[in-house]
C-alpha cells in the first residue's frame, strides 16, 4: 500500500491551523455540576422559621421558573437540575445547607439566597471554596466587597443606596423636615441610616431622634411612642417584617400623621400592609424598583402579563403581588441571562465574570428609568430608585428616578 505522506501532513497542518483559530467560546469548559446536558444549581431559602413569609412563596416560584426553563429546552440545550433546601433563616442551618449543595450535590453555584443573616453566614465558606454566591437577595453594604469576597454578587438595592435616595427625596420635597428614625440594630438598619445621613449631608442635623430595636424584641411600641413625643413630622423606618407591620399599626392607633417612609424590603402589600391594615397603611411612602402587578397602570404591560402567566401555570398558589416573589422573578431572569452568556464556557470563573460585567441591563419588571449594572470593581447593581406612595389599594409612583450617585 502506498502512503500519501505529503497529503496526510497537509491535512494535519490544516486541522492544526483551524484549531488554533477556533474562538475560545467554542471550546467547551465545564465547572462542577455541568455536563453537555445538565447544569446543577441550588439555593437555601427560609421555607420555615421567622422569614418563611418571604421564602415560601418565592421558593415555589423559583421551582416553577426552573420547570418552565426546562420545558423550553433549558439553557443552551442543558436542563437545570435545581436543588432547594430549607435554611429556616438560621445562620448555622444556612452553612449546613451550603455545604450540602457544594460537597454532596455538587452545584455550579448557589443562587438567589434570601436575607442578610443566611448570606453573611455562608459568605466565608463559599468564597473560600471559590463557589459563586450569585445574585443574593440582601442589601447589606458588606456584600459589595470584590476585594475580600469576590465570589459574592448581590442583586438587590443596597440599603445605604436606599437611604441616600430617601434623603434626596426629602431634601427635594420636604427640606425642613424634622426627622425621626426607627431602625433595626444590625447591618440591615445601620447601612440604611448611614445612607440617610450621607444623603442629607449638611442637613443631617434634622434627624431629631434615632430609635433602634433588636430583631428579637417582641414589640416596638415604646420606640414609636418616644419618637412621636419628640415632635418629629417625618418618620423614616428601616425595620423587618414583623416590626414594620407593628409600627404602621401603632402610628395609626396613636392618631399620629407624620410623613411615614418605610424600607422597600417591607413594602409588600400581602405580607406587611394587609396585616398592618390597609387603612393604616394609606399614605406610606417607600422606594421602588419593580412594577407592581396589582397596579392598574401595568394591567396591559407585556412583562407583567408574562409574570402572571408564569405564576398561573407553574406556581398557582403564589400571589402575584407578594414582594418577595417579585424580587425572585427579577433574580431568576438575571440568572438566565448570565448563564446564556456563558455559552459552553460554564465554569465558575466565567459565571462570575459574566455576572460582574452587566452594563445598564433591563430586567423584566424593572420600573422605567431603573436598570442594573455591575463591574469587576463595583458589584452594587442599583444606583437609581423610584419613590412611591400607597393609596390604600396599590403603590403609585410619585417622583422621577432618583440617583444616589
C-alpha positions in Angstrom: 0.0 0.0 0.0 1.3 3.4 -0.9 1.1 6.2 1.8 0.3 9.7 0.8 2.6 11.3 3.3 2.5 14.8 1.9 -1.3 14.8 1.8 -1.6 13.5 5.3 0.8 16.1 6.6 -1.1 18.8 4.8 -4.4 17.7 6.3 -2.8 17.7 9.7 -1.5 21.2 9.2 -4.9 22.4 8.1 -6.5 20.8 11.2 -4.0 22.4 13.5 -4.5 25.8 11.9 -8.3 25.6 12.3 -7.9 24.5 15.9 -5.6 27.4 16.6 -8.1 29.9 15.2 -11.2 28.4 16.8 -12.8 31.1 19.2 -12.3 30.4 22.9 -16.1 30.4 23.5 -16.4 27.4 21.1 -14.2 25.3 23.4 -16.3 23.6 26.0 -15.2 24.2 29.5 -17.2 22.9 32.4 -17.1 23.5 36.2 -18.6 21.3 38.9 -22.2 20.3 38.2 -22.1 20.9 34.4 -22.3 18.4 31.6 -23.4 18.5 28.0 -27.0 18.0 29.2 -27.2 19.5 32.7 -26.4 22.4 34.9 -26.7 21.9 38.7 -27.7 24.9 40.7 -29.1 25.3 44.2 -30.1 27.6 47.0 -31.1 27.5 50.6 -34.1 29.6 51.5 -36.3 30.2 54.6 -39.2 27.7 53.9 -39.7 27.7 57.6 -38.8 29.9 60.6 -39.1 33.7 61.1 -38.7 34.7 57.5 -40.8 32.0 55.9 -43.3 34.7 54.7 -40.5 35.8 52.3 -39.1 32.3 51.4 -42.1 30.1 51.0 -43.9 31.9 48.1 -40.7 32.8 46.4 -39.4 29.3 46.8 -42.4 27.8 44.9 -41.9 30.4 42.2 -38.2 29.5 41.8 -39.1 25.8 41.2 -41.8 26.8 38.8 -39.4 29.0 36.8 -36.9 26.3 36.5 -39.6 23.9 35.3 -40.6 26.4 32.7 -37.0 26.8 31.5 -36.5 23.1 31.2 -39.7 22.6 29.3 -38.4 25.2 26.8 -35.1 23.3 26.4 -33.1 24.6 29.3 -30.0 26.9 28.9 -28.2 26.4 25.6 -29.5 22.9 25.4 -28.8 22.0 29.1 -31.5 21.3 31.6 -31.3 22.9 35.0 -31.0 20.4 37.9 -32.1 22.6 40.8 -31.9 21.8 44.5 -33.8 23.9 47.0 -33.0 23.4 50.7 -34.6 25.0 53.8 -32.3 27.1 56.0 -35.1 28.3 58.4 -33.4 31.7 58.3 -30.8 30.3 60.7 -27.1 31.0 60.2 -25.9 27.5 61.3 -28.5 25.8 59.1 -27.6 28.0 56.2 -23.9 26.9 56.4 -25.0 23.3 56.7 -27.2 23.6 53.6 -24.5 25.4 51.6 -22.0 22.6 52.4 -24.5 20.0 51.3 -25.1 21.9 48.0 -21.4 22.2 47.3 -19.9 19.0 48.7 -22.7 16.5 48.3 -24.9 17.7 45.4 -22.0 19.4 43.6 -23.7 22.6 42.3 -22.0 25.1 39.9 -23.2 27.9 42.1 -25.6 28.9 44.9 -28.1 31.3 43.6 -30.7 33.8 44.8 -30.4 33.1 48.5 -32.6 35.4 50.6 -31.7 37.6 53.5 -28.8 39.1 55.3 -28.4 36.5 58.1 -28.0 33.4 55.9 -25.8 35.2 53.3 -23.5 36.6 56.0 -23.2 33.1 57.4 -22.3 31.4 54.1 -20.2 34.1 52.6 -16.8 33.0 54.0 -17.4 29.3 53.2 -18.5 29.9 49.6 -15.7 32.4 48.9 -13.1 30.2 50.5 -14.1 27.4 48.1 -14.5 29.8 45.1 -18.2 29.0 44.6 -20.3 31.8 43.2 -22.7 33.2 45.7 -24.7 34.5 42.8 -27.3 37.3 42.8 -28.2 37.2 46.5 -31.3 39.0 47.8 -29.7 41.0 50.5 -29.0 44.7 50.7 -26.1 44.9 53.2 -23.2 47.1 52.0 -20.8 44.3 53.1 -21.9 42.3 50.0 -20.3 44.7 47.6 -16.7 43.7 48.5 -14.9 42.4 45.4 -11.6 42.6 47.1 -12.3 40.4 50.1 -15.4 38.5 48.8 -15.1 38.4 45.0 -17.5 35.4 44.7 -20.4 37.2 46.4 -22.6 39.1 43.9 -25.7 40.9 45.1 -28.8 41.7 43.0 -30.8 43.9 45.3 -30.6 47.7 46.1 -28.2 48.0 48.9 -29.6 49.7 52.0 -27.1 52.5 52.0 -28.1 53.5 48.5 -31.7 53.3 49.5 -31.1 55.6 52.5 -29.3 58.1 50.2 -32.2 58.1 47.8 -34.7 58.7 50.6 -32.6 61.6 51.8 -32.5 63.2 48.3 -36.3 62.8 48.1 -36.7 64.6 51.5 -34.4 67.4 50.5 -36.4 68.0 47.4 -40.0 67.6 48.8 -39.7 68.4 52.5 -36.4 70.3 53.0 -37.4 71.5 56.6 -38.4 68.0 57.8 -38.0 67.1 61.5 -36.9 63.5 61.1 -37.2 60.6 63.4 -35.6 57.3 62.5 -36.6 53.7 63.6 -34.1 51.1 62.6 -33.1 47.5 63.3 -29.9 47.4 65.3 -27.7 45.5 62.8 -26.2 46.0 59.3 -29.7 46.0 57.8 -30.7 49.1 59.8 -27.3 50.7 60.2 -26.4 50.7 56.5 -29.7 52.4 55.7 -29.2 55.0 58.5 -25.7 55.7 57.3 -27.0 56.3 53.7 -29.7 58.6 55.1 -27.1 60.7 57.0 -24.8 60.8 54.0 -27.6 61.8 51.6 -28.8 64.6 53.9 -25.2 66.0 54.2 -25.2 69.3 56.0 -28.8 68.8 56.9 -28.2 65.5 58.8 -28.9 67.6 62.0 -32.6 67.5 61.0 -32.6 63.9 62.4 -34.1 64.8 65.8 -34.1 61.2 67.2 -32.8 57.8 66.2 -34.5 54.8 67.9 -33.3 51.2 67.4 -34.7 47.8 68.2 -33.4 44.3 68.3 -34.7 41.7 65.9 -35.7 39.6 68.9 -37.8 42.4 70.6 -41.5 41.3 70.8 -42.7 44.8 70.1 -41.5 48.3 69.0 -44.4 50.2 70.6 -42.2 52.1 73.1 -39.9 53.3 70.3 -42.9 54.7 68.3 -44.3 56.5 71.4 -40.9 58.1 72.1 -40.5 59.2 68.5 -43.9 60.8 68.5 -43.2 62.6 71.7 -40.2 64.4 70.2 -42.5 66.3 67.7 -40.9 64.9 64.6 -43.1 65.3 61.4 -41.3 62.7 59.3 -40.7 59.1 60.4 -38.1 57.2 58.3 -38.1 53.5 59.1 -35.9 50.5 58.2 -37.3 47.6 60.1 -38.0 44.0 59.2 -41.4 42.4 58.5 -43.0 42.0 62.0 -41.7 45.3 63.3 -42.7 47.1 60.2 -46.3 45.9 60.4 -46.3 46.8 64.1 -45.0 50.3 63.6 -47.5 51.0 60.8 -50.3 49.9 63.1 -49.1 51.8 66.1 -48.6 55.1 64.3 -52.2 54.7 63.1 -53.6 53.8 66.5 -51.9 56.9 68.1 -53.6 59.1 65.5 -50.1 60.3 64.5 -49.8 61.6 61.0 -46.1 62.0 60.0 -44.8 61.5 56.6 -44.0 57.8 57.1 -41.3 56.3 54.9 -40.7 52.6 55.1 -37.9 50.5 53.6 -38.5 48.9 50.2 -38.0 45.4 51.6 -41.1 45.8 53.8 -43.4 47.3 51.2 -45.2 44.1 50.4 -49.0 44.6 50.3 -49.7 41.0 51.0 -47.2 40.2 53.8 -46.8 43.6 55.6 -49.5 46.2 54.7 -52.5 43.9 54.9 -51.6 42.5 58.3 -51.0 46.1 59.5 -54.3 47.2 57.9 -54.7 48.9 54.6 -56.4 51.9 56.1 -53.4 52.3 58.5 -51.0 51.9 55.5 -52.6 54.6 53.4 -50.1 57.5 52.7 -47.0 55.4 53.3 -44.0 56.2 51.1 -41.3 53.8 50.0 -38.6 53.2 47.5 -39.3 51.0 44.5 -37.5 49.5 41.5 -40.2 47.0 40.3 -43.5 47.3 38.7 -46.5 46.3 40.9 -48.7 43.8 39.2 -51.8 44.9 41.2 -51.5 48.5 39.9 -54.0 49.1 37.1 -51.3 51.2 35.4 -49.5 48.0 34.5 -52.5 45.9 33.6 -51.6 45.6 29.9 -47.8 45.7 30.4 -46.2 42.7 28.5 -43.7 42.0 31.3 -46.4 41.9 33.9 -48.6 39.7 31.8 -45.7 37.2 31.3 -45.0 37.2 35.0 -48.6 36.5 35.9 -48.8 33.8 33.2 -45.7 32.1 34.7 -47.3 32.0 38.2 -50.7 30.9 36.9 -49.1 27.9 35.2 -46.2 26.9 37.4 -46.9 28.3 40.9 -50.7 28.9 41.1 -50.7 29.2 44.9 -48.3 32.2 44.9 -49.7 35.7 45.0 -48.5 37.9 42.2 -48.3 41.0 44.5 -46.0 39.3 47.0 -42.9 41.4 47.1 -40.5 38.5 47.7 -42.0 36.8 44.7 -41.5 39.9 42.5 -37.9 40.2 43.6 -37.3 36.5 43.0 -38.7 36.8 39.4 -36.2 39.6 38.6 -33.4 37.5 40.1 -34.4 34.4 38.1 -34.3 36.3 34.8 -30.9 37.7 35.7 -29.6 34.1 36.3 -30.9 33.0 33.0 -29.3 35.9 31.2 -25.8 35.3 32.6 -26.0 31.6 32.2 -26.8 32.0 28.5 -24.0 34.5 28.1 -21.6 31.8 29.4 -22.3 29.7 26.3 -20.2 26.5 26.5 -17.8 28.1 29.0 -19.7 27.0 32.1 -17.0 27.4 34.7 -17.4 29.1 38.0 -14.8 31.7 36.9 -16.7 32.6 33.7 -20.1 32.7 35.5 -18.6 35.2 37.9 -17.1 37.2 35.0 -20.5 37.4 33.3 -22.3 38.4 36.5 -19.9 41.2 37.2 -19.9 42.8 33.8 -23.6 43.7 33.4 -23.9 47.1 31.7 -27.3 49.0 32.0 -29.3 45.8 31.7 -33.1 46.0 31.8 -34.6 43.0 33.7 -38.3 42.1 33.4 -40.5 44.1 35.8 -37.9 46.9 36.4 -39.5 50.3 36.5 -38.8 52.8 33.7 -35.6 54.6 34.4 -34.2 51.8 36.5 -31.5 49.3 35.3 -28.8 47.2 36.8 -25.0 47.4 36.2 -22.0 45.7 37.7 -18.3 45.9 37.1 -15.4 43.8 38.5 -14.6 46.5 41.0 -18.2 47.6 41.9 -20.9 45.0 42.5 -23.6 47.5 43.5 -26.3 46.7 41.0 -28.7 49.6 41.6 -27.7 53.2 41.5 -31.2 54.6 40.9 -34.6 54.1 42.5 -38.1 55.5 42.4 -40.4 56.8 45.1 -44.0 55.5 45.6 -47.0 56.2 47.8 -49.6 53.7 48.9 -53.1 55.0 48.1 -54.9 52.3 50.2 -55.1 49.9 47.3 -51.8 50.0 45.4 -48.4 51.7 45.3 -48.3 54.8 42.9 -45.0 56.2 41.5 -44.7 59.8 42.8 -41.4 61.1 41.5 -38.8 60.9 38.8 -35.9 58.4 39.2 -33.5 59.4 41.9 -29.9 58.6 41.7 -27.7 58.0 44.8 -24.6 58.9 42.8 
